[in-house]
Amino acid sequence: MTNNEQVYPSMSFARETISILRHNKIAVVSFIMILILMIGSVFFPIFCNFDFSSQNVAYANNPFFSKDMSSGFTHIFGTDNLGRDIFVRIWYGTRVSLLVAGVVAIIDCIVGVVYGSISGYIGGMVDNVMMRTLEIISGIPYLVVVLLLMAVLPQGIGTLIIAYTLVGWTSMARLVRGQVVSLMGREFIIAAKIMGASMGRIIFFHLIPNMLGIIIVHMTLSIPGIIFTEAFLSMLGMGVPPPYPSLGIMANEGVAVFQTYPARLVVPGLFICLIMLSFNLLGDQLQDALNPRLRRSAYYGRHSKN
């Protein structure tokens, strides 16, 4: 071995990806922000001194850090026109947004991966029929699906999730189908077929593990769009039913009193932006970390400095 040759530590794909992300400041900050939002949305509404639906008109439209003399506790973000604590309502609304986005993203991922894998694996006429069906479904506007479901189902989080998952999985299916088609000619797939492996075994043990990076990135980048859609529908009155708070509902309420109480719009809008920005930045950095060329230069470049 010459003096110019360098030896780098051998690491698995997952450990190398985590190592790259750990040294990426944008990825770390985004992940910490998402973690804070998730933990806060779970625990703040539980341990806060006020309930999200508790009303006290005597303390309506109070500013930041105003004290409730009846209870002795402080309203950190003030109160709304009904005297409800904005702080606890913001965090409860964040919980609703993250819950809807998480459930929808997981369902879209499962349905899209299975559908796209079967379509790409079988190919031929079956693939053509499945892809034409997918194009028809993806052409249906999401708002139309929501309106139709609200005519037969009660307004609520469940209706939002069902409506989005009916049409939201198509982009994942299209992505996975393209990846499966590109992998079908690879040696390890041909060898698995020769060994007599079934379609299910090849899909779940050979194809999906090789697409896992792309699936995770697409799933992460889809969450901001889901959150924005939920907030938008809530602003239109087609989201979470009252008295349950939602970031979209609170933003809509803030628009009406923006000139008098601008914080009523700024605070929920800021939380929506933070959630969307954090997931977008984390998804972008994850995409770079899983890119074979970029991950190689990032990993070896960092070790060469050491």
PASEBA-1860 file (N, C-alpha, C; in nm, 3 decimals):
! residues 306
1> MTNNEQVY> 0.085/-0.120/0.000/0.000/0.000/0.000/0.088/0.124/0.000 ~ 0.066/0.217/-0.091/0.144/0.340/-0.101/0.096/0.440/0.003 ~ 0.179/0.547/0.021/0.144/0.650/0.119/0.024/0.732/0.077 ~ -0.004/0.738/-0.056/-0.115/0.819/-0.106/-0.250/0.751/-0.090 ~ -0.248/0.621/-0.066/-0.373/0.548/-0.054/-0.433/0.569/0.085 ~ -0.565/0.584/0.088/-0.635/0.604/0.213/-0.734/0.490/0.235 ~ -0.748/0.452/0.359/-0.842/0.346/0.395/-0.957/0.409/0.471 ~ -1.081/0.387/0.422/-1.200/0.442/0.486/-1.273/0.331/0.560
9> PSMSFARE> -1.332/0.364/0.674/-1.405/0.261/0.750/-1.524/0.209/0.672 ~ -1.545/0.076/0.680/-1.657/0.015/0.610/-1.784/0.032/0.694 ~ -1.891/0.080/0.627/-2.018/0.103/0.696/-2.131/0.052/0.610 ~ -2.240/0.012/0.676/-2.359/-0.030/0.604/-2.425/0.092/0.540 ~ -2.517/0.064/0.447/-2.586/0.173/0.376/-2.661/0.263/0.473 ~ -2.734/0.203/0.567/-2.813/0.281/0.662/-2.724/0.364/0.753 ~ -2.617/0.304/0.806/-2.528/0.377/0.897/-2.455/0.489/0.824 ~ -2.418/0.465/0.699/-2.352/0.569/0.621/-2.446/0.686/0.596
17> TISILRHN> -2.574/0.656/0.566/-2.673/0.761/0.543/-2.694/0.843/0.670 ~ -2.707/0.776/0.784/-2.724/0.846/0.911/-2.602/0.932/0.942 ~ -2.483/0.879/0.913/-2.360/0.955/0.938/-2.356/1.082/0.854 ~ -2.399/1.072/0.728/-2.401/1.189/0.640/-2.501/1.292/0.692 ~ -2.619/1.247/0.732/-2.722/1.339/0.781/-2.682/1.403/0.913 ~ -2.611/1.328/0.998/-2.568/1.383/1.127/-2.472/1.499/1.110 ~ -2.396/1.500/1.003/-2.301/1.608/0.978/-2.358/1.713/0.884 ~ -2.487/1.703/0.853/-2.555/1.802/0.770/-2.637/1.893/0.861
25> KIAVVSFI> -2.595/2.019/0.873/-2.659/2.111/0.968/-2.806/2.134/0.935 ~ -2.837/2.147/0.806/-2.976/2.170/0.767/-3.064/2.052/0.805 ~ -3.013/1.930/0.780/-3.090/1.810/0.814/-3.109/1.798/0.965 ~ -3.005/1.828/1.042/-3.014/1.818/1.188/-3.114/1.919/1.243 ~ -3.106/2.045/1.197/-3.198/2.149/1.245/-3.341/2.115/1.207 ~ -3.362/2.067/1.084/-3.496/2.030/1.039/-3.552/1.916/1.122 ~ -3.469/1.815/1.147/-3.514/1.701/1.226/-3.548/1.742/1.369 ~ -3.464/1.828/1.429/-3.492/1.876/1.565/-3.621/1.955/1.569
33> MILILMIG> -3.644/2.039/1.467/-3.767/2.118/1.462/-3.890/2.028/1.452 ~ -3.883/1.925/1.367/-3.994/1.831/1.354/-4.017/1.757/1.486 ~ -3.908/1.719/1.552/-3.919/1.650/1.681/-3.985/1.739/1.786 ~ -3.946/1.867/1.790/-4.006/1.961/1.885/-4.155/1.977/1.858 ~ -4.191/1.992/1.731/-4.332/2.008/1.694/-4.413/1.884/1.731 ~ -4.357/1.766/1.708/-4.429/1.643/1.739/-4.446/1.625/1.890 ~ -4.337/1.644/1.965/-4.344/1.628/2.110/-4.435/1.734/2.172 ~ -4.421/1.859/2.125/-4.504/1.967/2.177/-4.651/1.946/2.149
41> SVFFPIFC> -4.683/1.896/2.030/-4.824/1.875/1.995/-4.888/1.764/2.078 ~ -4.806/1.673/2.128/-4.859/1.563/2.210/-4.874/1.606/2.356 ~ -4.772/1.673/2.410/-4.768/1.697/2.555/-4.821/1.833/2.599 ~ -4.804/1.938/2.518/-4.852/2.070/2.561/-5.003/2.073/2.585 ~ -5.085/2.017/2.494/-5.230/2.018/2.522/-5.269/1.937/2.646 ~ -5.186/1.839/2.682/-5.217/1.755/2.798/-5.184/1.827/2.928 ~ -5.066/1.889/2.933/-5.019/1.948/3.058/-5.043/2.098/3.068 ~ -5.104/2.157/2.967/-5.135/2.299/2.973/-5.246/2.324/3.074
49> NFDFSSQN> -5.247/2.443/3.131/-5.345/2.477/3.235/-5.483/2.508/3.179 ~ -5.495/2.518/3.046/-5.622/2.551/2.983/-5.661/2.440/2.886 ~ -5.791/2.424/2.866/-5.843/2.331/2.766/-5.867/2.406/2.635 ~ -5.852/2.336/2.522/-5.865/2.405/2.393/-6.005/2.460/2.369 ~ -6.106/2.407/2.438/-6.243/2.453/2.417/-6.297/2.539/2.531 ~ -6.216/2.559/2.636/-6.261/2.638/2.750/-6.276/2.785/2.711 ~ -6.392/2.843/2.741/-6.421/2.981/2.704/-6.433/3.069/2.828 ~ -6.384/3.191/2.813/-6.397/3.292/2.918/-6.404/3.428/2.849
57> VAYANNPF> -6.526/3.470/2.815/-6.546/3.591/2.736/-6.492/3.714/2.807 ~ -6.483/3.710/2.938/-6.430/3.825/3.013/-6.284/3.852/2.979 ~ -6.213/3.750/2.929/-6.072/3.767/2.894/-6.051/3.746/2.743 ~ -6.148/3.786/2.663/-6.140/3.769/2.517/-6.041/3.867/2.456 ~ -5.973/3.822/2.349/-5.881/3.906/2.271/-5.770/3.967/2.356 ~ -5.719/3.891/2.450/-5.608/3.938/2.532/-5.476/3.921/2.457 ~ -5.377/4.008/2.483/-5.248/4.001/2.412/-5.159/3.888/2.466 ~ -5.038/3.879/2.411/-4.942/3.779/2.455/-4.912/3.795/2.605
65> FSKDMSSG> -4.891/3.681/2.671/-4.851/3.674/2.812/-4.946/3.751/2.903 ~ -5.073/3.750/2.868/-5.174/3.812/2.955/-5.212/3.712/3.064 ~ -5.239/3.763/3.182/-5.268/3.677/3.296/-5.417/3.664/3.317 ~ -5.461/3.541/3.337/-5.600/3.513/3.369/-5.617/3.525/3.520 ~ -5.682/3.631/3.563/-5.693/3.658/3.706/-5.780/3.555/3.778 ~ -5.873/3.492/3.705/-5.961/3.394/3.769/-5.886/3.266/3.805 ~ -5.786/3.229/3.724/-5.710/3.106/3.750/-5.568/3.134/3.794 ~ -5.518/3.254/3.764/-5.381/3.288/3.800/-5.278/3.243/3.699
73> FTHIFGTD> -5.319/3.177/3.590/-5.227/3.129/3.488/-5.214/3.230/3.374 ~ -5.108/3.215/3.295/-5.078/3.310/3.189/-5.114/3.252/3.053 ~ -5.176/3.334/2.969/-5.204/3.296/2.830/-5.083/3.338/2.746 ~ -4.997/3.242/2.711/-4.870/3.273/2.644/-4.893/3.343/2.511 ~ -4.984/3.292/2.429/-5.015/3.353/2.299/-5.143/3.437/2.304 ~ -5.190/3.468/2.424/-5.313/3.546/2.437/-5.437/3.460/2.421 ~ -5.551/3.526/2.397/-5.679/3.457/2.381/-5.749/3.504/2.254 ~ -5.848/3.425/2.209/-5.924/3.464/2.090/-6.050/3.539/2.131
81> NLGRDIFV> -6.143/3.556/2.036/-6.263/3.636/2.063/-6.359/3.571/2.161 ~ -6.339/3.442/2.190/-6.422/3.373/2.290/-6.347/3.349/2.421 ~ -6.228/3.405/2.431/-6.148/3.389/2.552/-6.078/3.255/2.562 ~ -6.066/3.183/2.452/-5.997/3.053/2.453/-5.846/3.074/2.439 ~ -5.770/2.992/2.507/-5.624/3.005/2.506/-5.568/2.966/2.369 ~ -5.498/3.060/2.305/-5.446/3.036/2.170/-5.328/2.939/2.173 ~ -5.248/2.943/2.279/-5.131/2.856/2.289/-5.169/2.709/2.279 ~ -5.265/2.667/2.362/-5.304/2.526/2.362/-5.378/2.491/2.232
89> RIWYGTRV> -5.451/2.585/2.175/-5.522/2.559/2.050/-5.423/2.545/1.933 ~ -5.316/2.623/1.936/-5.213/2.612/1.832/-5.149/2.474/1.836 ~ -5.114/2.428/1.954/-5.047/2.299/1.964/-5.142/2.183/1.933 ~ -5.269/2.198/1.971/-5.367/2.095/1.935/-5.388/2.093/1.784 ~ -5.393/2.211/1.722/-5.405/2.218/1.577/-5.285/2.157/1.507 ~ -5.165/2.177/1.564/-5.044/2.114/1.510/-5.053/1.963/1.518 ~ -5.109/1.913/1.629/-5.128/1.768/1.643/-5.220/1.715/1.534 ~ -5.329/1.786/1.507/-5.423/1.745/1.403/-5.354/1.740/1.267
97> SLLVAGVV> -5.277/1.845/1.235/-5.209/1.851/1.105/-5.109/1.738/1.090 ~ -5.028/1.714/1.193/-4.928/1.607/1.187/-4.993/1.470/1.183 ~ -5.104/1.453/1.255/-5.175/1.324/1.255/-5.230/1.293/1.117 ~ -5.299/1.391/1.058/-5.355/1.370/0.924/-5.244/1.342/0.823 ~ -5.137/1.424/0.827/-5.028/1.407/0.731/-4.959/1.272/0.748 ~ -4.936/1.231/0.873/-4.868/1.104/0.897/-4.949/0.984/0.852 ~ -5.077/0.981/0.888/-5.163/0.868/0.850/-5.179/0.861/0.699 ~ -5.204/0.976/0.636/-5.223/0.979/0.491/-5.095/0.936/0.419
105> AIIDCIVG> -4.980/0.985/0.464/-4.853/0.951/0.400/-4.824/0.801/0.411 ~ -4.854/0.741/0.525/-4.830/0.597/0.543/-4.923/0.514/0.454 ~ -5.052/0.551/0.451/-5.147/0.477/0.367/-5.113/0.492/0.220 ~ -5.082/0.616/0.178/-5.043/0.640/0.039/-4.920/0.558/0.002 ~ -4.826/0.549/0.095/-4.703/0.474/0.070/-4.733/0.326/0.051 ~ -4.811/0.269/0.140/-4.842/0.125/0.133/-4.918/0.092/0.004 ~ -5.025/0.167/-0.023/-5.107/0.140/-0.142/-5.026/0.165/-0.269 ~ -4.954/0.277/-0.273/-4.878/0.311/-0.392/-4.767/0.213/-0.422
113> VVYGSISG> -4.696/0.169/-0.317/-4.585/0.075/-0.337/-4.637/-0.060/-0.386 ~ -4.743/-0.110/-0.325/-4.798/-0.240/-0.366/-4.853/-0.232/-0.509 ~ -4.930/-0.130/-0.538/-4.991/-0.115/-0.671/-4.883/-0.098/-0.778 ~ -4.789/-0.007/-0.754/-4.683/0.017/-0.852/-4.593/-0.103/-0.873 ~ -4.565/-0.177/-0.764/-4.479/-0.295/-0.776/-4.545/-0.404/-0.858 ~ -4.673/-0.429/-0.833/-4.745/-0.532/-0.909/-4.754/-0.493/-1.056 ~ -4.785/-0.366/-1.083/-4.797/-0.320/-1.221/-4.666/-0.334/-1.296 ~ -4.556/-0.289/-1.234/-4.427/-0.297/-1.300/-4.375/-0.438/-1.313
121> YIGGMVDN> -4.406/-0.524/-1.216/-4.356/-0.662/-1.220/-4.426/-0.744/-1.327 ~ -4.558/-0.735/-1.334/-4.632/-0.817/-1.431/-4.610/-0.766/-1.572 ~ -4.622/-0.633/-1.591/-4.601/-0.574/-1.722/-4.710/-0.611/-1.822 ~ -4.684/-0.585/-1.949/-4.776/-0.622/-2.056/-4.911/-0.553/-2.047 ~ -5.017/-0.626/-2.082/-5.152/-0.572/-2.084/-5.199/-0.532/-1.944 ~ -5.163/-0.614/-1.845/-5.202/-0.582/-1.707/-5.143/-0.448/-1.664 ~ -5.018/-0.426/-1.698/-4.952/-0.299/-1.665/-5.022/-0.182/-1.734 ~ -5.058/-0.199/-1.861/-5.127/-0.092/-1.934/-5.262/-0.059/-1.870
129> VMMRTLEI> -5.339/-0.162/-1.835/-5.470/-0.139/-1.773/-5.455/-0.070/-1.638 ~ -5.360/-0.117/-1.558/-5.340/-0.058/-1.425/-5.293/0.087/-1.434 ~ -5.207/0.118/-1.529/-5.158/0.255/-1.542/-5.266/0.348/-1.598 ~ -5.351/0.298/-1.689/-5.461/0.382/-1.739/-5.561/0.409/-1.627 ~ -5.585/0.308/-1.543/-5.673/0.328/-1.427/-5.614/0.431/-1.332 ~ -5.484/0.423/-1.312/-5.416/0.519/-1.225/-5.428/0.661/-1.278 ~ -5.414/0.677/-1.409/-5.425/0.810/-1.468/-5.565/0.867/-1.453 ~ -5.666/0.781/-1.463/-5.805/0.827/-1.444/-5.825/0.874/-1.300
137> ISGIPYLV> -5.774/0.796/-1.204/-5.790/0.832/-1.062/-5.716/0.961/-1.030 ~ -5.593/0.973/-1.080/-5.514/1.093/-1.052/-5.572/1.218/-1.117 ~ -5.657/1.200/-1.218/-5.720/1.314/-1.284/-5.840/1.369/-1.210 ~ -5.886/1.299/-1.107/-6.001/1.346/-1.028/-5.953/1.450/-0.928 ~ -6.006/1.572/-0.928/-5.963/1.674/-0.831/-5.994/1.632/-0.688 ~ -5.899/1.658/-0.601/-5.915/1.620/-0.460/-6.034/1.689/-0.396 ~ -6.057/1.815/-0.432/-6.168/1.890/-0.373/-6.302/1.827/-0.407 ~ -6.314/1.773/-0.528/-6.438/1.706/-0.568/-6.462/1.582/-0.482
145> VVLLLMAV> -6.355/1.507/-0.456/-6.367/1.387/-0.372/-6.412/1.425/-0.232 ~ -6.355/1.533/-0.177/-6.392/1.578/-0.043/-6.539/1.617/-0.038 ~ -6.585/1.692/-0.137/-6.725/1.736/-0.140/-6.820/1.617/-0.150 ~ -6.785/1.518/-0.232/-6.870/1.400/-0.246/-6.875/1.319/-0.117 ~ -6.759/1.303/-0.052/-6.756/1.226/0.072/-6.828/1.298/0.186 ~ -6.819/1.431/0.188/-6.886/1.507/0.293/-7.037/1.501/0.280 ~ -7.085/1.465/0.160/-7.229/1.452/0.140/-7.283/1.323/0.203 ~ -7.194/1.224/0.221/-7.239/1.095/0.276/-7.173/1.060/0.409
153> LPQGIGTL> -7.062/1.127/0.441/-6.990/1.099/0.566/-6.989/1.224/0.654 ~ -6.979/1.207/0.785/-6.973/1.323/0.874/-6.840/1.397/0.859 ~ -6.844/1.527/0.880/-6.724/1.608/0.871/-6.629/1.572/0.984 ~ -6.502/1.553/0.950/-6.404/1.519/1.052/-6.272/1.475/0.994 ~ -6.180/1.437/1.082/-6.047/1.395/1.040/-6.054/1.269/0.954 ~ -6.141/1.175/0.991/-6.154/1.051/0.914/-6.194/1.075/0.771 ~ -6.286/1.168/0.748/-6.329/1.200/0.612/-6.215/1.261/0.532 ~ -6.136/1.349/0.596/-6.020/1.408/0.528/-5.920/1.301/0.487
161> IIAYTLVG> -5.892/1.208/0.578/-5.795/1.103/0.549/-5.844/1.013/0.436 ~ -5.970/0.973/0.440/-6.025/0.886/0.336/-6.021/0.957/0.201 ~ -6.061/1.084/0.198/-6.065/1.158/0.072/-5.926/1.171/0.011 ~ -5.827/1.201/0.093/-5.692/1.220/0.039/-5.630/1.088/-0.007 ~ -5.653/0.982/0.070/-5.592/0.854/0.033/-5.656/0.794/-0.093 ~ -5.778/0.833/-0.126/-5.842/0.781/-0.247/-5.770/0.825/-0.374 ~ -5.707/0.942/-0.370/-5.640/0.994/-0.490/-5.492/1.023/-0.467 ~ -5.447/1.027/-0.341/-5.311/1.071/-0.312/-5.203/0.967/-0.336
169> WTSMARLV> -5.239/0.840/-0.348/-5.139/0.734/-0.361/-5.087/0.720/-0.503 ~ -5.147/0.789/-0.598/-5.113/0.767/-0.739/-4.970/0.808/-0.774 ~ -4.922/0.917/-0.713/-4.786/0.962/-0.744/-4.682/0.861/-0.695 ~ -4.705/0.802/-0.579/-4.615/0.700/-0.528/-4.619/0.576/-0.617 ~ -4.737/0.536/-0.661/-4.751/0.418/-0.748/-4.677/0.439/-0.880 ~ -4.689/0.558/-0.937/-4.622/0.587/-1.063/-4.470/0.584/-1.047 ~ -4.420/0.640/-0.937/-4.277/0.640/-0.910/-4.224/0.498/-0.890 ~ -4.294/0.419/-0.810/-4.250/0.282/-0.781/-4.256/0.196/-0.905
177> RGQVVSLM> -4.359/0.212/-0.985/-4.371/0.133/-1.108/-4.251/0.157/-1.200 ~ -4.210/0.283/-1.214/-4.093/0.315/-1.297/-3.966/0.252/-1.243 ~ -3.950/0.253/-1.110/-3.832/0.192/-1.050/-3.831/0.041/-1.068 ~ -3.947/-0.022/-1.054/-3.957/-0.167/-1.071/-3.921/-0.207/-1.214 ~ -3.971/-0.134/-1.311/-3.941/-0.163/-1.451/-3.790/-0.155/-1.476 ~ -3.724/-0.056/-1.415/-3.579/-0.041/-1.434/-3.499/-0.150/-1.363 ~ -3.557/-0.209/-1.257/-3.486/-0.312/-1.181/-3.511/-0.453/-1.232 ~ -3.614/-0.473/-1.313/-3.652/-0.608/-1.355/-3.544/-0.679/-1.436
185> GREFIIAA> -3.459/-0.604/-1.505/-3.355/-0.667/-1.585/-3.225/-0.688/-1.511 ~ -3.220/-0.653/-1.382/-3.097/-0.668/-1.305/-3.071/-0.815/-1.272 ~ -2.942/-0.845/-1.250/-2.901/-0.984/-1.231/-2.965/-1.050/-1.109 ~ -2.977/-0.976/-0.999/-3.029/-1.038/-0.877/-3.178/-1.071/-0.890 ~ -3.252/-0.997/-0.972/-3.392/-1.029/-0.996/-3.404/-1.153/-1.085 ~ -3.321/-1.158/-1.190/-3.321/-1.275/-1.279/-3.282/-1.401/-1.202 ~ -3.182/-1.388/-1.113/-3.139/-1.503/-1.033/-3.250/-1.549/-0.939 ~ -3.323/-1.455/-0.881/-3.433/-1.491/-0.791/-3.543/-1.566/-0.866
193> KIMGASMG> -3.571/-1.523/-0.989/-3.672/-1.593/-1.070/-3.626/-1.734/-1.104 ~ -3.499/-1.749/-1.138/-3.445/-1.881/-1.172/-3.453/-1.975/-1.051 ~ -3.431/-1.920/-0.933/-3.437/-2.000/-0.810/-3.580/-2.035/-0.771 ~ -3.679/-1.984/-0.845/-3.818/-2.018/-0.820/-3.889/-1.930/-0.719 ~ -3.835/-1.811/-0.691/-3.899/-1.720/-0.596/-4.032/-1.670/-0.651 ~ -4.130/-1.658/-0.565/-4.262/-1.611/-0.606/-4.261/-1.460/-0.630 ~ -4.368/-1.410/-0.692/-4.378/-1.267/-0.719/-4.376/-1.187/-0.589 ~ -4.450/-1.233/-0.490/-4.453/-1.163/-0.362/-4.318/-1.156/-0.295
201> RIIFFHLI> -4.244/-1.266/-0.300/-4.111/-1.269/-0.238/-4.015/-1.176/-0.311 ~ -4.020/-1.176/-0.443/-3.932/-1.088/-0.520/-3.964/-0.941/-0.492 ~ -4.093/-0.910/-0.484/-4.133/-0.770/-0.461/-4.090/-0.724/-0.322 ~ -4.121/-0.804/-0.219/-4.099/-0.758/-0.082/-3.957/-0.780/-0.032 ~ -3.883/-0.876/-0.089/-3.749/-0.905/-0.039/-3.638/-0.859/-0.133 ~ -3.671/-0.825/-0.256/-3.568/-0.785/-0.351/-3.593/-0.646/-0.411 ~ -3.715/-0.620/-0.454/-3.743/-0.492/-0.520/-3.760/-0.377/-0.420 ~ -3.847/-0.393/-0.323/-3.875/-0.284/-0.227/-3.750/-0.242/-0.150
209> PNMLGIII> -3.666/-0.335/-0.099/-3.543/-0.290/-0.030/-3.453/-0.204/-0.118 ~ -3.452/-0.229/-0.248/-3.369/-0.150/-0.338/-3.434/-0.017/-0.377 ~ -3.561/0.002/-0.343/-3.630/0.128/-0.370/-3.658/0.206/-0.242 ~ -3.611/0.155/-0.130/-3.649/0.212/-0.001/-3.610/0.358/0.013 ~ -3.491/0.394/-0.036/-3.447/0.532/-0.027/-3.539/0.627/-0.100 ~ -3.574/0.593/-0.223/-3.663/0.677/-0.304/-3.801/0.685/-0.241 ~ -3.849/0.574/-0.186/-3.981/0.572/-0.122/-3.984/0.665/-0.001 ~ -3.880/0.658/0.083/-3.875/0.742/0.203/-3.869/0.890/0.166
217> VHMTLSIP> -3.788/0.923/0.066/-3.776/1.063/0.023/-3.910/1.115/-0.028 ~ -3.975/1.037/-0.115/-4.104/1.079/-0.170/-4.208/1.093/-0.060 ~ -4.206/1.003/0.035/-4.301/1.008/0.147/-4.278/1.133/0.232 ~ -4.151/1.165/0.258/-4.119/1.284/0.338/-4.159/1.412/0.266 ~ -4.133/1.419/0.136/-4.165/1.539/0.059/-4.314/1.555/0.034 ~ -4.392/1.448/0.050/-4.537/1.458/0.029/-4.609/1.515/0.151 ~ -4.547/1.508/0.267/-4.612/1.553/0.391/-4.646/1.702/0.390 ~ -4.556/1.793/0.346/-4.593/1.935/0.343/-4.716/1.963/0.259
225> GIIFTEAF> -4.731/1.897/0.145/-4.848/1.917/0.061/-4.976/1.872/0.129 ~ -4.968/1.762/0.203/-5.085/1.712/0.277/-5.125/1.811/0.386 ~ -5.025/1.863/0.458/-5.052/1.959/0.565/-5.115/2.086/0.509 ~ -5.062/2.134/0.397/-5.118/2.255/0.335/-5.262/2.232/0.290 ~ -5.288/2.115/0.232/-5.424/2.083/0.187/-5.521/2.077/0.304 ~ -5.477/2.015/0.414/-5.563/2.008/0.534/-5.593/2.147/0.588 ~ -5.491/2.233/0.592/-5.511/2.369/0.642/-5.603/2.448/0.549 ~ -5.585/2.429/0.418/-5.668/2.499/0.320/-5.815/2.457/0.331
233> LSMLGMGV> -5.839/2.327/0.343/-5.977/2.278/0.356/-6.040/2.323/0.487 ~ -5.960/2.329/0.593/-6.012/2.377/0.721/-6.050/2.525/0.712 ~ -5.973/2.602/0.636/-6.007/2.743/0.616/-6.139/2.758/0.541 ~ -6.168/2.662/0.453/-6.293/2.666/0.376/-6.410/2.606/0.454 ~ -6.383/2.557/0.575/-6.489/2.497/0.655/-6.516/2.352/0.622 ~ -6.424/2.286/0.551/-6.443/2.146/0.513/-6.344/2.053/0.582 ~ -6.283/2.103/0.689/-6.184/2.023/0.759/-6.235/1.973/0.892 ~ -6.158/2.001/0.996/-6.193/1.956/1.130/-6.315/2.032/1.180
241> PPPYPSLG> -6.417/1.963/1.233/-6.537/2.033/1.280/-6.513/2.104/1.412 ~ -6.578/2.218/1.435/-6.567/2.286/1.564/-6.631/2.201/1.674 ~ -6.586/2.214/1.798/-6.493/2.316/1.849/-6.347/2.275/1.842 ~ -6.316/2.164/1.774/-6.177/2.120/1.765/-6.096/2.220/1.683 ~ -5.979/2.260/1.733/-5.899/2.359/1.661/-5.816/2.297/1.550 ~ -5.789/2.375/1.450/-5.700/2.338/1.341/-5.624/2.463/1.302 ~ -5.502/2.445/1.254/-5.422/2.561/1.213/-5.491/2.638/1.102 ~ -5.559/2.567/1.012/-5.632/2.632/0.904/-5.751/2.712/0.956
249> IMANEGVA> -5.825/2.655/1.051/-5.939/2.725/1.109/-5.893/2.850/1.183 ~ -5.785/2.838/1.258/-5.734/2.953/1.334/-5.681/3.062/1.241 ~ -5.619/3.021/1.130/-5.573/3.120/1.032/-5.691/3.191/0.969 ~ -5.797/3.117/0.940/-5.918/3.177/0.882/-5.982/3.276/0.980 ~ -5.985/3.240/1.108/-6.038/3.332/1.209/-5.950/3.456/1.221 ~ -5.819/3.438/1.203/-5.727/3.551/1.213/-5.738/3.649/1.098 ~ -5.781/3.600/0.980/-5.796/3.689/0.865/-5.901/3.797/0.893 ~ -6.009/3.758/0.959/-6.119/3.852/0.985/-6.079/3.964/1.080
257> VFQTYPAR> -5.982/3.939/1.168/-5.942/4.041/1.266/-5.795/4.080/1.250 ~ -5.742/4.064/1.129/-5.598/4.086/1.107/-5.556/4.229/1.139 ~ -5.634/4.327/1.099/-5.596/4.467/1.123/-5.596/4.502/1.271 ~ -5.683/4.439/1.348/-5.691/4.468/1.491/-5.599/4.378/1.573 ~ -5.600/4.248/1.540/-5.518/4.150/1.614/-5.437/4.068/1.513 ~ -5.328/4.125/1.459/-5.251/4.054/1.355/-5.191/3.922/1.401 ~ -5.162/3.910/1.530/-5.101/3.786/1.581/-5.193/3.666/1.565 ~ -5.324/3.690/1.559/-5.420/3.580/1.543/-5.401/3.509/1.409
265> LVVPGLFI> -5.347/3.577/1.309/-5.317/3.516/1.179/-5.171/3.476/1.169 ~ -5.083/3.558/1.226/-4.939/3.534/1.214/-4.897/3.405/1.284 ~ -4.948/3.380/1.403/-4.904/3.263/1.481/-4.940/3.131/1.413 ~ -5.067/3.107/1.375/-5.095/2.980/1.304/-5.026/2.972/1.169 ~ -5.015/3.087/1.100/-4.944/3.087/0.972/-4.798/3.051/0.989 ~ -4.737/3.099/1.098/-4.597/3.067/1.126/-4.579/2.918/1.154 ~ -4.670/2.858/1.228/-4.661/2.716/1.258/-4.678/2.632/1.131 ~ -4.771/2.672/1.043/-4.788/2.600/0.916/-4.659/2.607/0.835
273> CLIMLSFN> -4.599/2.726/0.828/-4.474/2.744/0.752/-4.360/2.663/0.813 ~ -4.351/2.659/0.947/-4.245/2.583/1.013/-4.256/2.434/0.983 ~ -4.377/2.381/0.990/-4.397/2.238/0.963/-4.360/2.205/0.819 ~ -4.413/2.284/0.725/-4.388/2.258/0.584/-4.241/2.275/0.549 ~ -4.178/2.382/0.601/-4.038/2.408/0.571/-3.948/2.299/0.629 ~ -3.977/2.254/0.750/-3.894/2.151/0.814/-3.898/2.020/0.735 ~ -4.016/1.977/0.694/-4.027/1.853/0.618/-3.966/1.867/0.479 ~ -3.983/1.984/0.416/-3.924/2.005/0.284/-3.772/2.002/0.289
281> LLGDQLQD> -3.714/2.072/0.387/-3.568/2.074/0.399/-3.513/1.937/0.434 ~ -3.580/1.866/0.526/-3.534/1.731/0.561/-3.544/1.638/0.441 ~ -3.652/1.649/0.365/-3.667/1.565/0.246/-3.560/1.593/0.142 ~ -3.527/1.721/0.122/-3.422/1.757/0.025/-3.286/1.702/0.068 ~ -3.254/1.717/0.196/-3.125/1.668/0.245/-3.120/1.516/0.243 ~ -3.232/1.452/0.272/-3.238/1.306/0.266/-3.220/1.257/0.123 ~ -3.277/1.331/0.028/-3.262/1.296/-0.113/-3.115/1.305/-0.155 ~ -3.046/1.409/-0.109/-2.903/1.423/-0.140/-2.821/1.312/-0.073
289> ALNPRLRR> -2.857/1.278/0.051/-2.783/1.175/0.123/-2.798/1.038/0.061 ~ -2.911/1.013/-0.006/-2.936/0.883/-0.069/-2.891/0.879/-0.214 ~ -2.848/0.994/-0.267/-2.797/0.999/-0.404/-2.658/0.935/-0.407 ~ -2.635/0.831/-0.488/-2.507/0.760/-0.485/-2.386/0.850/-0.508 ~ -2.395/0.944/-0.602/-2.281/1.030/-0.631/-2.256/1.131/-0.519 ~ -2.364/1.195/-0.473/-2.349/1.297/-0.369/-2.310/1.236/-0.236 ~ -2.364/1.118/-0.203/-2.331/1.055/-0.075/-2.185/1.011/-0.074 ~ -2.133/0.967/-0.188/-1.993/0.924/-0.194/-1.899/1.042/-0.171
297> SAYYGRHS> -1.928/1.154/-0.237/-1.842/1.272/-0.222/-1.853/1.330/-0.082 ~ -1.975/1.328/-0.024/-1.994/1.383/0.110/-1.924/1.297/0.215 ~ -1.939/1.164/0.201/-1.884/1.074/0.302/-1.731/1.071/0.297 ~ -1.676/1.050/0.177/-1.531/1.042/0.166/-1.465/1.178/0.182 ~ -1.536/1.284/0.140/-1.481/1.417/0.159/-1.466/1.451/0.306 ~ -1.562/1.409/0.388/-1.557/1.436/0.530/-1.446/1.356/0.597 ~ -1.428/1.229/0.556/-1.325/1.146/0.617/-1.185/1.186/0.572 ~ -1.173/1.241/0.451/-1.042/1.285/0.405/-0.993/1.405/0.485
305> KN> -1.089/1.488/0.534/-1.050/1.602/0.617/-1.001/1.555/0.753 ~ -1.063/1.445/0.799/-1.021/1.392/0.929/-0.884/1.324/0.917
END
